[in-house]
Amino acid sequence: MAPGDWVPACVAAELPPNTMRAFDLGGQRVLLVNLSGDVRAVAATCTHEVADLSKGFLMGRRITCPLHLSQFDVVTGEPLSPPATEPLRVYEVRVVAGQIEVLL
């Protein structure tokens, strides 16, 4: 797989509205989030400490890290509260024939 490839993650029906799920795609841990039908993807690891954001809390477009409670905007990747100061990587997402794909 080359950089810039679209990689299948899951069937869209496996990610119901207002849920999130992490996937290992092309050697990267990616968090898919379904915001009421708008699917987004960000890096699944907190930028402050090595914590799995899929174990965190999703409220609207805000995800809270389970380790030190940093919050991030899942649309922009921007940190919204300390201790995290670095943004999450944001990935492009598309749905093709019911399959969610992520651009790596």
Buried (B, 14 or more C-beta within 10 A) or exposed (E): EEEEEBBEBBEBEEBEEEEBBBBEBEEBBBBBBBBEEEBBBBBBBBBBEEBBBBEBEBEEBBBBBBBBBBBBBBBBBBBBEEBBEEBBBBBEBEEEEEEBBBEB
